[in-house]
Amino acid sequence: MSPCIFCQVVQGELDSEVVQEDDRALAFKDVNPQAPTHFLVIPKEHIPSLSEVPEGKGDLLGHLLLMTCQIARAQGLDAYRVIINDGTGAGQTVFHLHLHLLAGRTFSWPPG
């Protein structure tokens, strides 16, 4: 099995443009942005997907969302979208839980 690219980012083995970090999570600019502003917010702990978050880790999910809000405020964003893709059919391509923070363009509904 190939190493998880986001675990490599957490461990400092791959360069990333970090925008916020604490002991539980890391946020960085997406290298393949889908909007003028596109950040990824990930737990430092490897969790493959939202549906695989262990019982008792709800506080971590809240922490990731709060970090996302902090980044949006720090960036001066007045409108943004937060996305979690869960599984291949939903568009997940990196199997390490991550939130996408997208802004800087108009988004349509329904997405995708």
Phi and psi restraints in degrees (range 20) as a CNS / XPLOR table:
assign (resid 1 and name C) (resid 2 and name N)
       (resid 2 and name CA) (resid 2 and name C) 1.0 -76.3 20.0 2
assign (resid 2 and name N) (resid 2 and name CA)
       (resid 2 and name C) (resid 3 and name N) 1.0 150.8 20.0 2
assign (resid 2 and name C) (resid 3 and name N)
       (resid 3 and name CA) (resid 3 and name C) 1.0 -64.2 20.0 2
assign (resid 3 and name N) (resid 3 and name CA)
       (resid 3 and name C) (resid 4 and name N) 1.0 148.0 20.0 2
assign (resid 3 and name C) (resid 4 and name N)
       (resid 4 and name CA) (resid 4 and name C) 1.0 -70.6 20.0 2
assign (resid 4 and name N) (resid 4 and name CA)
       (resid 4 and name C) (resid 5 and name N) 1.0 123.8 20.0 2
assign (resid 4 and name C) (resid 5 and name N)
       (resid 5 and name CA) (resid 5 and name C) 1.0 -62.5 20.0 2
assign (resid 5 and name N) (resid 5 and name CA)
       (resid 5 and name C) (resid 6 and name N) 1.0 -36.2 20.0 2
assign (resid 5 and name C) (resid 6 and name N)
       (resid 6 and name CA) (resid 6 and name C) 1.0 -73.5 20.0 2
assign (resid 6 and name N) (resid 6 and name CA)
       (resid 6 and name C) (resid 7 and name N) 1.0 -32.0 20.0 2
assign (resid 6 and name C) (resid 7 and name N)
       (resid 7 and name CA) (resid 7 and name C) 1.0 -64.5 20.0 2
assign (resid 7 and name N) (resid 7 and name CA)
       (resid 7 and name C) (resid 8 and name N) 1.0 -36.9 20.0 2
assign (resid 7 and name C) (resid 8 and name N)
       (resid 8 and name CA) (resid 8 and name C) 1.0 -64.9 20.0 2
assign (resid 8 and name N) (resid 8 and name CA)
       (resid 8 and name C) (resid 9 and name N) 1.0 -36.8 20.0 2
assign (resid 8 and name C) (resid 9 and name N)
       (resid 9 and name CA) (resid 9 and name C) 1.0 -64.9 20.0 2
assign (resid 9 and name N) (resid 9 and name CA)
       (resid 9 and name C) (resid 10 and name N) 1.0 -47.0 20.0 2
assign (resid 9 and name C) (resid 10 and name N)
       (resid 10 and name CA) (resid 10 and name C) 1.0 -58.3 20.0 2
assign (resid 10 and name N) (resid 10 and name CA)
       (resid 10 and name C) (resid 11 and name N) 1.0 -40.9 20.0 2
assign (resid 10 and name C) (resid 11 and name N)
       (resid 11 and name CA) (resid 11 and name C) 1.0 -80.8 20.0 2
assign (resid 11 and name N) (resid 11 and name CA)
       (resid 11 and name C) (resid 12 and name N) 1.0 -1.3 20.0 2
assign (resid 11 and name C) (resid 12 and name N)
       (resid 12 and name CA) (resid 12 and name C) 1.0 78.3 20.0 2
assign (resid 12 and name N) (resid 12 and name CA)
       (resid 12 and name C) (resid 13 and name N) 1.0 13.8 20.0 2
assign (resid 12 and name C) (resid 13 and name N)
       (resid 13 and name CA) (resid 13 and name C) 1.0 -81.7 20.0 2
assign (resid 13 and name N) (resid 13 and name CA)
       (resid 13 and name C) (resid 14 and name N) 1.0 -20.6 20.0 2
assign (resid 13 and name C) (resid 14 and name N)
       (resid 14 and name CA) (resid 14 and name C) 1.0 -124.1 20.0 2
assign (resid 14 and name N) (resid 14 and name CA)
       (resid 14 and name C) (resid 15 and name N) 1.0 139.3 20.0 2
assign (resid 14 and name C) (resid 15 and name N)
       (resid 15 and name CA) (resid 15 and name C) 1.0 -69.7 20.0 2
assign (resid 15 and name N) (resid 15 and name CA)
       (resid 15 and name C) (resid 16 and name N) 1.0 144.4 20.0 2
assign (resid 15 and name C) (resid 16 and name N)
       (resid 16 and name CA) (resid 16 and name C) 1.0 -152.0 20.0 2
assign (resid 16 and name N) (resid 16 and name CA)
       (resid 16 and name C) (resid 17 and name N) 1.0 156.1 20.0 2
assign (resid 16 and name C) (resid 17 and name N)
       (resid 17 and name CA) (resid 17 and name C) 1.0 -94.8 20.0 2
assign (resid 17 and name N) (resid 17 and name CA)
       (resid 17 and name C) (resid 18 and name N) 1.0 89.8 20.0 2
assign (resid 17 and name C) (resid 18 and name N)
       (resid 18 and name CA) (resid 18 and name C) 1.0 -70.7 20.0 2
assign (resid 18 and name N) (resid 18 and name CA)
       (resid 18 and name C) (resid 19 and name N) 1.0 134.4 20.0 2
assign (resid 18 and name C) (resid 19 and name N)
       (resid 19 and name CA) (resid 19 and name C) 1.0 -109.4 20.0 2
assign (resid 19 and name N) (resid 19 and name CA)
       (resid 19 and name C) (resid 20 and name N) 1.0 -23.7 20.0 2
assign (resid 19 and name C) (resid 20 and name N)
       (resid 20 and name CA) (resid 20 and name C) 1.0 -161.7 20.0 2
assign (resid 20 and name N) (resid 20 and name CA)
       (resid 20 and name C) (resid 21 and name N) 1.0 146.6 20.0 2
assign (resid 20 and name C) (resid 21 and name N)
       (resid 21 and name CA) (resid 21 and name C) 1.0 -154.2 20.0 2
assign (resid 21 and name N) (resid 21 and name CA)
       (resid 21 and name C) (resid 22 and name N) 1.0 144.1 20.0 2
assign (resid 21 and name C) (resid 22 and name N)
       (resid 22 and name CA) (resid 22 and name C) 1.0 -144.2 20.0 2
assign (resid 22 and name N) (resid 22 and name CA)
       (resid 22 and name C) (resid 23 and name N) 1.0 -167.3 20.0 2
assign (resid 22 and name C) (resid 23 and name N)
       (resid 23 and name CA) (resid 23 and name C) 1.0 -70.6 20.0 2
assign (resid 23 and name N) (resid 23 and name CA)
       (resid 23 and name C) (resid 24 and name N) 1.0 -16.2 20.0 2
assign (resid 23 and name C) (resid 24 and name N)
       (resid 24 and name CA) (resid 24 and name C) 1.0 -112.3 20.0 2
assign (resid 24 and name N) (resid 24 and name CA)
       (resid 24 and name C) (resid 25 and name N) 1.0 -20.8 20.0 2
assign (resid 24 and name C) (resid 25 and name N)
       (resid 25 and name CA) (resid 25 and name C) 1.0 -148.4 20.0 2
assign (resid 25 and name N) (resid 25 and name CA)
       (resid 25 and name C) (resid 26 and name N) 1.0 162.4 20.0 2
assign (resid 25 and name C) (resid 26 and name N)
       (resid 26 and name CA) (resid 26 and name C) 1.0 -140.0 20.0 2
assign (resid 26 and name N) (resid 26 and name CA)
       (resid 26 and name C) (resid 27 and name N) 1.0 137.6 20.0 2
assign (resid 26 and name C) (resid 27 and name N)
       (resid 27 and name CA) (resid 27 and name C) 1.0 -125.5 20.0 2
assign (resid 27 and name N) (resid 27 and name CA)
       (resid 27 and name C) (resid 28 and name N) 1.0 136.5 20.0 2
assign (resid 27 and name C) (resid 28 and name N)
       (resid 28 and name CA) (resid 28 and name C) 1.0 -150.4 20.0 2
assign (resid 28 and name N) (resid 28 and name CA)
       (resid 28 and name C) (resid 29 and name N) 1.0 162.9 20.0 2
assign (resid 28 and name C) (resid 29 and name N)
       (resid 29 and name CA) (resid 29 and name C) 1.0 -70.9 20.0 2
assign (resid 29 and name N) (resid 29 and name CA)
       (resid 29 and name C) (resid 30 and name N) 1.0 137.5 20.0 2
assign (resid 29 and name C) (resid 30 and name N)
       (resid 30 and name CA) (resid 30 and name C) 1.0 -71.1 20.0 2
assign (resid 30 and name N) (resid 30 and name CA)
       (resid 30 and name C) (resid 31 and name N) 1.0 134.7 20.0 2
assign (resid 30 and name C) (resid 31 and name N)
       (resid 31 and name CA) (resid 31 and name C) 1.0 -77.7 20.0 2
assign (resid 31 and name N) (resid 31 and name CA)
       (resid 31 and name C) (resid 32 and name N) 1.0 -12.4 20.0 2
assign (resid 31 and name C) (resid 32 and name N)
       (resid 32 and name CA) (resid 32 and name C) 1.0 -128.3 20.0 2
assign (resid 32 and name N) (resid 32 and name CA)
       (resid 32 and name C) (resid 33 and name N) 1.0 67.3 20.0 2
assign (resid 32 and name C) (resid 33 and name N)
       (resid 33 and name CA) (resid 33 and name C) 1.0 -63.2 20.0 2
assign (resid 33 and name N) (resid 33 and name CA)
       (resid 33 and name C) (resid 34 and name N) 1.0 140.8 20.0 2
assign (resid 33 and name C) (resid 34 and name N)
       (resid 34 and name CA) (resid 34 and name C) 1.0 -105.0 20.0 2
assign (resid 34 and name N) (resid 34 and name CA)
       (resid 34 and name C) (resid 35 and name N) 1.0 5.2 20.0 2
assign (resid 34 and name C) (resid 35 and name N)
       (resid 35 and name CA) (resid 35 and name C) 1.0 -157.4 20.0 2
assign (resid 35 and name N) (resid 35 and name CA)
       (resid 35 and name C) (resid 36 and name N) 1.0 162.6 20.0 2
assign (resid 35 and name C) (resid 36 and name N)
       (resid 36 and name CA) (resid 36 and name C) 1.0 -54.1 20.0 2
assign (resid 36 and name N) (resid 36 and name CA)
       (resid 36 and name C) (resid 37 and name N) 1.0 -34.8 20.0 2
assign (resid 36 and name C) (resid 37 and name N)
       (resid 37 and name CA) (resid 37 and name C) 1.0 -115.7 20.0 2
assign (resid 37 and name N) (resid 37 and name CA)
       (resid 37 and name C) (resid 38 and name N) 1.0 122.0 20.0 2
assign (resid 37 and name C) (resid 38 and name N)
       (resid 38 and name CA) (resid 38 and name C) 1.0 -149.7 20.0 2
assign (resid 38 and name N) (resid 38 and name CA)
       (resid 38 and name C) (resid 39 and name N) 1.0 107.0 20.0 2
assign (resid 38 and name C) (resid 39 and name N)
       (resid 39 and name CA) (resid 39 and name C) 1.0 -114.1 20.0 2
assign (resid 39 and name N) (resid 39 and name CA)
       (resid 39 and name C) (resid 40 and name N) 1.0 152.7 20.0 2
assign (resid 39 and name C) (resid 40 and name N)
       (resid 40 and name CA) (resid 40 and name C) 1.0 -112.8 20.0 2
assign (resid 40 and name N) (resid 40 and name CA)
       (resid 40 and name C) (resid 41 and name N) 1.0 137.5 20.0 2
assign (resid 40 and name C) (resid 41 and name N)
       (resid 41 and name CA) (resid 41 and name C) 1.0 -120.0 20.0 2
assign (resid 41 and name N) (resid 41 and name CA)
       (resid 41 and name C) (resid 42 and name N) 1.0 120.3 20.0 2
assign (resid 41 and name C) (resid 42 and name N)
       (resid 42 and name CA) (resid 42 and name C) 1.0 -129.2 20.0 2
assign (resid 42 and name N) (resid 42 and name CA)
       (resid 42 and name C) (resid 43 and name N) 1.0 150.4 20.0 2
assign (resid 42 and name C) (resid 43 and name N)
       (resid 43 and name CA) (resid 43 and name C) 1.0 -75.5 20.0 2
assign (resid 43 and name N) (resid 43 and name CA)
       (resid 43 and name C) (resid 44 and name N) 1.0 147.8 20.0 2
assign (resid 43 and name C) (resid 44 and name N)
       (resid 44 and name CA) (resid 44 and name C) 1.0 -71.2 20.0 2
assign (resid 44 and name N) (resid 44 and name CA)
       (resid 44 and name C) (resid 45 and name N) 1.0 -25.6 20.0 2
assign (resid 44 and name C) (resid 45 and name N)
       (resid 45 and name CA) (resid 45 and name C) 1.0 -78.8 20.0 2
assign (resid 45 and name N) (resid 45 and name CA)
       (resid 45 and name C) (resid 46 and name N) 1.0 137.6 20.0 2
assign (resid 45 and name C) (resid 46 and name N)
       (resid 46 and name CA) (resid 46 and name C) 1.0 -76.7 20.0 2
assign (resid 46 and name N) (resid 46 and name CA)
       (resid 46 and name C) (resid 47 and name N) 1.0 115.0 20.0 2
assign (resid 46 and name C) (resid 47 and name N)
       (resid 47 and name CA) (resid 47 and name C) 1.0 -129.4 20.0 2
assign (resid 47 and name N) (resid 47 and name CA)
       (resid 47 and name C) (resid 48 and name N) 1.0 119.7 20.0 2
assign (resid 47 and name C) (resid 48 and name N)
       (resid 48 and name CA) (resid 48 and name C) 1.0 -61.2 20.0 2
assign (resid 48 and name N) (resid 48 and name CA)
       (resid 48 and name C) (resid 49 and name N) 1.0 -36.4 20.0 2
assign (resid 48 and name C) (resid 49 and name N)
       (resid 49 and name CA) (resid 49 and name C) 1.0 -161.5 20.0 2
assign (resid 49 and name N) (resid 49 and name CA)
       (resid 49 and name C) (resid 50 and name N) 1.0 169.9 20.0 2
assign (resid 49 and name C) (resid 50 and name N)
       (resid 50 and name CA) (resid 50 and name C) 1.0 -59.4 20.0 2
assign (resid 50 and name N) (resid 50 and name CA)
       (resid 50 and name C) (resid 51 and name N) 1.0 -41.2 20.0 2
assign (resid 50 and name C) (resid 51 and name N)
       (resid 51 and name CA) (resid 51 and name C) 1.0 -71.1 20.0 2
assign (resid 51 and name N) (resid 51 and name CA)
       (resid 51 and name C) (resid 52 and name N) 1.0 -9.0 20.0 2
assign (resid 51 and name C) (resid 52 and name N)
       (resid 52 and name CA) (resid 52 and name C) 1.0 -108.6 20.0 2
assign (resid 52 and name N) (resid 52 and name CA)
       (resid 52 and name C) (resid 53 and name N) 1.0 14.4 20.0 2
assign (resid 52 and name C) (resid 53 and name N)
       (resid 53 and name CA) (resid 53 and name C) 1.0 -67.9 20.0 2
assign (resid 53 and name N) (resid 53 and name CA)
       (resid 53 and name C) (resid 54 and name N) 1.0 124.5 20.0 2
assign (resid 53 and name C) (resid 54 and name N)
       (resid 54 and name CA) (resid 54 and name C) 1.0 -66.3 20.0 2
assign (resid 54 and name N) (resid 54 and name CA)
       (resid 54 and name C) (resid 55 and name N) 1.0 151.5 20.0 2
assign (resid 54 and name C) (resid 55 and name N)
       (resid 55 and name CA) (resid 55 and name C) 1.0 -52.9 20.0 2
assign (resid 55 and name N) (resid 55 and name CA)
       (resid 55 and name C) (resid 56 and name N) 1.0 143.3 20.0 2
assign (resid 55 and name C) (resid 56 and name N)
       (resid 56 and name CA) (resid 56 and name C) 1.0 86.6 20.0 2
assign (resid 56 and name N) (resid 56 and name CA)
       (resid 56 and name C) (resid 57 and name N) 1.0 2.2 20.0 2
assign (resid 56 and name C) (resid 57 and name N)
       (resid 57 and name CA) (resid 57 and name C) 1.0 -108.2 20.0 2
assign (resid 57 and name N) (resid 57 and name CA)
       (resid 57 and name C) (resid 58 and name N) 1.0 16.1 20.0 2
assign (resid 57 and name C) (resid 58 and name N)
       (resid 58 and name CA) (resid 58 and name C) 1.0 -59.0 20.0 2
assign (resid 58 and name N) (resid 58 and name CA)
       (resid 58 and name C) (resid 59 and name N) 1.0 -33.2 20.0 2
assign (resid 58 and name C) (resid 59 and name N)
       (resid 59 and name CA) (resid 59 and name C) 1.0 -63.7 20.0 2
assign (resid 59 and name N) (resid 59 and name CA)
       (resid 59 and name C) (resid 60 and name N) 1.0 -32.4 20.0 2
assign (resid 59 and name C) (resid 60 and name N)
       (resid 60 and name CA) (resid 60 and name C) 1.0 -66.1 20.0 2
assign (resid 60 and name N) (resid 60 and name CA)
       (resid 60 and name C) (resid 61 and name N) 1.0 -41.0 20.0 2
assign (resid 60 and name C) (resid 61 and name N)
       (resid 61 and name CA) (resid 61 and name C) 1.0 -62.3 20.0 2
assign (resid 61 and name N) (resid 61 and name CA)
       (resid 61 and name C) (resid 62 and name N) 1.0 -43.2 20.0 2
assign (resid 61 and name C) (resid 62 and name N)
       (resid 62 and name CA) (resid 62 and name C) 1.0 -62.1 20.0 2
assign (resid 62 and name N) (resid 62 and name CA)
       (resid 62 and name C) (resid 63 and name N) 1.0 -39.6 20.0 2
assign (resid 62 and name C) (resid 63 and name N)
       (resid 63 and name CA) (resid 63 and name C) 1.0 -61.8 20.0 2
assign (resid 63 and name N) (resid 63 and name CA)
       (resid 63 and name C) (resid 64 and name N) 1.0 -43.0 20.0 2
assign (resid 63 and name C) (resid 64 and name N)
       (resid 64 and name CA) (resid 64 and name C) 1.0 -62.8 20.0 2
assign (resid 64 and name N) (resid 64 and name CA)
       (resid 64 and name C) (resid 65 and name N) 1.0 -41.3 20.0 2
assign (resid 64 and name C) (resid 65 and name N)
       (resid 65 and name CA) (resid 65 and name C) 1.0 -66.9 20.0 2
assign (resid 65 and name N) (resid 65 and name CA)
       (resid 65 and name C) (resid 66 and name N) 1.0 -41.8 20.0 2
assign (resid 65 and name C) (resid 66 and name N)
       (resid 66 and name CA) (resid 66 and name C) 1.0 -64.1 20.0 2
assign (resid 66 and name N) (resid 66 and name CA)
       (resid 66 and name C) (resid 67 and name N) 1.0 -39.2 20.0 2
assign (resid 66 and name C) (resid 67 and name N)
       (resid 67 and name CA) (resid 67 and name C) 1.0 -63.1 20.0 2
assign (resid 67 and name N) (resid 67 and name CA)
       (resid 67 and name C) (resid 68 and name N) 1.0 -39.6 20.0 2
assign (resid 67 and name C) (resid 68 and name N)
       (resid 68 and name CA) (resid 68 and name C) 1.0 -60.0 20.0 2
assign (resid 68 and name N) (resid 68 and name CA)
       (resid 68 and name C) (resid 69 and name N) 1.0 -44.3 20.0 2
assign (resid 68 and name C) (resid 69 and name N)
       (resid 69 and name CA) (resid 69 and name C) 1.0 -64.2 20.0 2
assign (resid 69 and name N) (resid 69 and name CA)
       (resid 69 and name C) (resid 70 and name N) 1.0 -40.6 20.0 2
assign (resid 69 and name C) (resid 70 and name N)
       (resid 70 and name CA) (resid 70 and name C) 1.0 -61.3 20.0 2
assign (resid 70 and name N) (resid 70 and name CA)
       (resid 70 and name C) (resid 71 and name N) 1.0 -42.2 20.0 2
assign (resid 70 and name C) (resid 71 and name N)
       (resid 71 and name CA) (resid 71 and name C) 1.0 -64.5 20.0 2
assign (resid 71 and name N) (resid 71 and name CA)
       (resid 71 and name C) (resid 72 and name N) 1.0 -44.8 20.0 2
assign (resid 71 and name C) (resid 72 and name N)
       (resid 72 and name CA) (resid 72 and name C) 1.0 -58.7 20.0 2
assign (resid 72 and name N) (resid 72 and name CA)
       (resid 72 and name C) (resid 73 and name N) 1.0 -44.1 20.0 2
assign (resid 72 and name C) (resid 73 and name N)
       (resid 73 and name CA) (resid 73 and name C) 1.0 -63.5 20.0 2
assign (resid 73 and name N) (resid 73 and name CA)
       (resid 73 and name C) (resid 74 and name N) 1.0 -46.0 20.0 2
assign (resid 73 and name C) (resid 74 and name N)
       (resid 74 and name CA) (resid 74 and name C) 1.0 -62.5 20.0 2
assign (resid 74 and name N) (resid 74 and name CA)
       (resid 74 and name C) (resid 75 and name N) 1.0 -30.8 20.0 2
assign (resid 74 and name C) (resid 75 and name N)
       (resid 75 and name CA) (resid 75 and name C) 1.0 -85.9 20.0 2
assign (resid 75 and name N) (resid 75 and name CA)
       (resid 75 and name C) (resid 76 and name N) 1.0 -4.1 20.0 2
assign (resid 75 and name C) (resid 76 and name N)
       (resid 76 and name CA) (resid 76 and name C) 1.0 72.0 20.0 2
assign (resid 76 and name N) (resid 76 and name CA)
       (resid 76 and name C) (resid 77 and name N) 1.0 28.0 20.0 2
assign (resid 76 and name C) (resid 77 and name N)
       (resid 77 and name CA) (resid 77 and name C) 1.0 -81.0 20.0 2
assign (resid 77 and name N) (resid 77 and name CA)
       (resid 77 and name C) (resid 78 and name N) 1.0 128.6 20.0 2
assign (resid 77 and name C) (resid 78 and name N)
       (resid 78 and name CA) (resid 78 and name C) 1.0 -99.0 20.0 2
assign (resid 78 and name N) (resid 78 and name CA)
       (resid 78 and name C) (resid 79 and name N) 1.0 -13.8 20.0 2
assign (resid 78 and name C) (resid 79 and name N)
       (resid 79 and name CA) (resid 79 and name C) 1.0 -149.4 20.0 2
assign (resid 79 and name N) (resid 79 and name CA)
       (resid 79 and name C) (resid 80 and name N) 1.0 137.0 20.0 2
assign (resid 79 and name C) (resid 80 and name N)
       (resid 80 and name CA) (resid 80 and name C) 1.0 -161.1 20.0 2
assign (resid 80 and name N) (resid 80 and name CA)
       (resid 80 and name C) (resid 81 and name N) 1.0 165.9 20.0 2
assign (resid 80 and name C) (resid 81 and name N)
       (resid 81 and name CA) (resid 81 and name C) 1.0 -121.7 20.0 2
assign (resid 81 and name N) (resid 81 and name CA)
       (resid 81 and name C) (resid 82 and name N) 1.0 139.8 20.0 2
assign (resid 81 and name C) (resid 82 and name N)
       (resid 82 and name CA) (resid 82 and name C) 1.0 -116.8 20.0 2
assign (resid 82 and name N) (resid 82 and name CA)
       (resid 82 and name C) (resid 83 and name N) 1.0 128.4 20.0 2
assign (resid 82 and name C) (resid 83 and name N)
       (resid 83 and name CA) (resid 83 and name C) 1.0 -129.4 20.0 2
assign (resid 83 and name N) (resid 83 and name CA)
       (resid 83 and name C) (resid 84 and name N) 1.0 139.1 20.0 2
assign (resid 83 and name C) (resid 84 and name N)
       (resid 84 and name CA) (resid 84 and name C) 1.0 -125.9 20.0 2
assign (resid 84 and name N) (resid 84 and name CA)
       (resid 84 and name C) (resid 85 and name N) 1.0 115.0 20.0 2
assign (resid 84 and name C) (resid 85 and name N)
       (resid 85 and name CA) (resid 85 and name C) 1.0 -89.5 20.0 2
assign (resid 85 and name N) (resid 85 and name CA)
       (resid 85 and name C) (resid 86 and name N) 1.0 132.6 20.0 2
assign (resid 85 and name C) (resid 86 and name N)
       (resid 86 and name CA) (resid 86 and name C) 1.0 -124.1 20.0 2
assign (resid 86 and name N) (resid 86 and name CA)
       (resid 86 and name C) (resid 87 and name N) 1.0 100.6 20.0 2
assign (resid 86 and name C) (resid 87 and name N)
       (resid 87 and name CA) (resid 87 and name C) 1.0 99.3 20.0 2
assign (resid 87 and name N) (resid 87 and name CA)
       (resid 87 and name C) (resid 88 and name N) 1.0 157.4 20.0 2
assign (resid 87 and name C) (resid 88 and name N)
       (resid 88 and name CA) (resid 88 and name C) 1.0 -56.4 20.0 2
assign (resid 88 and name N) (resid 88 and name CA)
       (resid 88 and name C) (resid 89 and name N) 1.0 -44.1 20.0 2
assign (resid 88 and name C) (resid 89 and name N)
       (resid 89 and name CA) (resid 89 and name C) 1.0 -63.4 20.0 2
assign (resid 89 and name N) (resid 89 and name CA)
       (resid 89 and name C) (resid 90 and name N) 1.0 -20.5 20.0 2
assign (resid 89 and name C) (resid 90 and name N)
       (resid 90 and name CA) (resid 90 and name C) 1.0 -96.3 20.0 2
assign (resid 90 and name N) (resid 90 and name CA)
       (resid 90 and name C) (resid 91 and name N) 1.0 0.1 20.0 2
assign (resid 90 and name C) (resid 91 and name N)
       (resid 91 and name CA) (resid 91 and name C) 1.0 100.5 20.0 2
assign (resid 91 and name N) (resid 91 and name CA)
       (resid 91 and name C) (resid 92 and name N) 1.0 6.5 20.0 2
assign (resid 91 and name C) (resid 92 and name N)
       (resid 92 and name CA) (resid 92 and name C) 1.0 -71.7 20.0 2
assign (resid 92 and name N) (resid 92 and name CA)
       (resid 92 and name C) (resid 93 and name N) 1.0 126.0 20.0 2
assign (resid 92 and name C) (resid 93 and name N)
       (resid 93 and name CA) (resid 93 and name C) 1.0 -116.4 20.0 2
assign (resid 93 and name N) (resid 93 and name CA)
       (resid 93 and name C) (resid 94 and name N) 1.0 -22.1 20.0 2
assign (resid 93 and name C) (resid 94 and name N)
       (resid 94 and name CA) (resid 94 and name C) 1.0 -113.9 20.0 2
assign (resid 94 and name N) (resid 94 and name CA)
       (resid 94 and name C) (resid 95 and name N) 1.0 120.1 20.0 2
assign (resid 94 and name C) (resid 95 and name N)
       (resid 95 and name CA) (resid 95 and name C) 1.0 -92.4 20.0 2
assign (resid 95 and name N) (resid 95 and name CA)
       (resid 95 and name C) (resid 96 and name N) 1.0 66.1 20.0 2
assign (resid 95 and name C) (resid 96 and name N)
       (resid 96 and name CA) (resid 96 and name C) 1.0 -144.9 20.0 2
assign (resid 96 and name N) (resid 96 and name CA)
       (resid 96 and name C) (resid 97 and name N) 1.0 119.1 20.0 2
assign (resid 96 and name C) (resid 97 and name N)
       (resid 97 and name CA) (resid 97 and name C) 1.0 -43.7 20.0 2
assign (resid 97 and name N) (resid 97 and name CA)
       (resid 97 and name C) (resid 98 and name N) 1.0 131.8 20.0 2
assign (resid 97 and name C) (resid 98 and name N)
       (resid 98 and name CA) (resid 98 and name C) 1.0 -155.9 20.0 2
assign (resid 98 and name N) (resid 98 and name CA)
       (resid 98 and name C) (resid 99 and name N) 1.0 147.6 20.0 2
assign (resid 98 and name C) (resid 99 and name N)
       (resid 99 and name CA) (resid 99 and name C) 1.0 -106.8 20.0 2
assign (resid 99 and name N) (resid 99 and name CA)
       (resid 99 and name C) (resid 100 and name N) 1.0 136.6 20.0 2
assign (resid 99 and name C) (resid 100 and name N)
       (resid 100 and name CA) (resid 100 and name C) 1.0 -97.2 20.0 2
assign (resid 100 and name N) (resid 100 and name CA)
       (resid 100 and name C) (resid 101 and name N) 1.0 130.2 20.0 2
assign (resid 100 and name C) (resid 101 and name N)
       (resid 101 and name CA) (resid 101 and name C) 1.0 -111.4 20.0 2
assign (resid 101 and name N) (resid 101 and name CA)
       (resid 101 and name C) (resid 102 and name N) 1.0 112.6 20.0 2
assign (resid 101 and name C) (resid 102 and name N)
       (resid 102 and name CA) (resid 102 and name C) 1.0 -119.0 20.0 2
assign (resid 102 and name N) (resid 102 and name CA)
       (resid 102 and name C) (resid 103 and name N) 1.0 139.0 20.0 2
assign (resid 102 and name C) (resid 103 and name N)
       (resid 103 and name CA) (resid 103 and name C) 1.0 -159.5 20.0 2
assign (resid 103 and name N) (resid 103 and name CA)
       (resid 103 and name C) (resid 104 and name N) 1.0 173.1 20.0 2
assign (resid 103 and name C) (resid 104 and name N)
       (resid 104 and name CA) (resid 104 and name C) 1.0 95.6 20.0 2
assign (resid 104 and name N) (resid 104 and name CA)
       (resid 104 and name C) (resid 105 and name N) 1.0 4.3 20.0 2
assign (resid 104 and name C) (resid 105 and name N)
       (resid 105 and name CA) (resid 105 and name C) 1.0 -152.2 20.0 2
assign (resid 105 and name N) (resid 105 and name CA)
       (resid 105 and name C) (resid 106 and name N) 1.0 166.7 20.0 2
assign (resid 105 and name C) (resid 106 and name N)
       (resid 106 and name CA) (resid 106 and name C) 1.0 -80.5 20.0 2
assign (resid 106 and name N) (resid 106 and name CA)
       (resid 106 and name C) (resid 107 and name N) 1.0 133.8 20.0 2
assign (resid 106 and name C) (resid 107 and name N)
       (resid 107 and name CA) (resid 107 and name C) 1.0 -106.6 20.0 2
assign (resid 107 and name N) (resid 107 and name CA)
       (resid 107 and name C) (resid 108 and name N) 1.0 144.2 20.0 2
assign (resid 107 and name C) (resid 108 and name N)
       (resid 108 and name CA) (resid 108 and name C) 1.0 -98.1 20.0 2
assign (resid 108 and name N) (resid 108 and name CA)
       (resid 108 and name C) (resid 109 and name N) 1.0 167.0 20.0 2
assign (resid 108 and name C) (resid 109 and name N)
       (resid 109 and name CA) (resid 109 and name C) 1.0 -136.4 20.0 2
assign (resid 109 and name N) (resid 109 and name CA)
       (resid 109 and name C) (resid 110 and name N) 1.0 134.6 20.0 2
assign (resid 109 and name C) (resid 110 and name N)
       (resid 110 and name CA) (resid 110 and name C) 1.0 -76.2 20.0 2
assign (resid 110 and name N) (resid 110 and name CA)
       (resid 110 and name C) (resid 111 and name N) 1.0 153.1 20.0 2
assign (resid 110 and name C) (resid 111 and name N)
       (resid 111 and name CA) (resid 111 and name C) 1.0 -72.2 20.0 2
assign (resid 111 and name N) (resid 111 and name CA)
       (resid 111 and name C) (resid 112 and name N) 1.0 155.2 20.0 2
